[in-house]
């Protein structure tokens, strides 16, 4: 992720998904630990003044609608509402409070 508001972005994802974020590194970016060995661990990097915030990540969750509700409570806007997908999955895409897009999809059972 790139964001001009590192702490606000880190706080949003920490509160929404229970991730831990650590800025204790030489480059001062926010390292993300999702608490699982699956998927991609990542980070939030400072965006230069000429860049926009961007990312397109999908986070697997047990209940898409629940996380859409929680994300909107925390200030996200729904871009694509919860939508059924083939094979029984579902997904939604939102914009976080800083305008960065992210998606949630139902975890495989």
C-alpha positions in Angstrom: 0.0 0.0 0.0 1.0 3.6 -0.5 -0.6 6.2 1.6 -0.1 9.9 2.5 -1.6 9.2 5.9 0.3 6.2 7.2 -1.0 6.2 10.8 -4.6 6.7 9.8 -4.4 3.9 7.2 -2.7 1.6 9.7 -5.3 2.4 12.4 -8.2 1.6 10.0 -6.9 -1.8 9.0 -5.8 -2.7 12.5 -9.2 -2.0 13.9 -11.1 -3.6 11.1 -9.1 -6.9 10.8 -7.1 -7.1 14.1 -3.8 -6.9 12.3 -0.7 -5.7 14.1 1.3 -2.9 12.5 4.9 -2.0 13.5 6.8 1.0 12.3 10.0 0.0 14.1 12.3 -0.4 11.1 15.0 1.6 9.4 12.7 2.8 6.6 9.8 3.8 8.9 7.1 2.1 6.9 4.3 0.3 8.6 5.0 -3.5 8.5 1.7 -5.5 8.6 1.4 -8.8 10.4 -2.0 -10.3 9.6 -1.7 -13.0 12.2 -1.7 -15.9 9.7 0.8 -17.7 7.6 -1.6 -17.7 4.6 -1.7 -14.8 2.2 0.7 -11.9 1.8 2.1 -10.0 4.7 2.6 -6.5 3.6 3.3 -2.9 4.5 2.1 0.6 4.2 4.6 2.9 2.5 4.7 6.7 2.5 3.3 8.0 -0.8 5.4 10.8 -2.4 3.5 14.1 -2.8 2.8 13.5 -6.5 1.4 10.0 -6.0 -2.1 8.9 -5.1 -2.9 6.3 -2.5 -3.5 2.9 -4.2 -3.7 -0.8 -3.6 -5.9 -3.6 -4.7 -5.8 -6.3 -2.2 -8.4 -8.8 -1.3 -8.7 -10.0 2.3 -10.3 -13.4 3.0 -13.0 -13.2 5.7 -15.7 -15.5 7.0 -18.6 -13.1 6.5 -18.4 -10.5 3.7 -21.5 -8.6 4.8 -20.3 -8.4 8.4 -17.0 -6.8 7.3 -18.7 -4.4 4.9 -20.9 -3.2 7.7 -17.9 -2.9 10.1 -15.8 -1.1 7.4 -18.6 1.4 6.7 -18.9 2.1 10.4 -15.2 2.9 10.4 -15.6 5.3 7.5 -15.2 3.2 4.4 -17.5 3.6 1.3 -18.8 0.7 -0.6 -17.7 0.6 -4.2 -19.0 -2.9 -5.1 -21.6 -4.3 -2.6 -21.4 -7.9 -1.4 -21.8 -9.9 -4.6 -22.1 -13.7 -5.0 -19.4 -15.3 -7.1 -19.2 -18.7 -8.8 -18.4 -21.7 -6.5 -20.2 -20.2 -3.5 -17.8 -17.4 -2.7 -18.8 -13.7 -2.3 -16.8 -10.4 -2.5 -17.1 -6.7 -2.1 -14.9 -3.8 -2.9 -14.7 -0.6 -0.7 -12.8 2.6 -0.4 -11.1 3.1 3.0 -11.4 6.5 4.7 -8.3 7.7 2.7 -9.9 6.6 -0.6 -7.8 3.5 -1.1 -9.6 0.6 -2.6 -9.6 -2.9 -1.0 -11.7 -5.9 -1.3 -13.0 -8.7 1.0 -13.9 -12.1 -0.2 -15.4 -15.1 1.6 -12.7 -17.6 2.8 -12.8 -21.0 1.1 -14.4 -23.6 3.3 
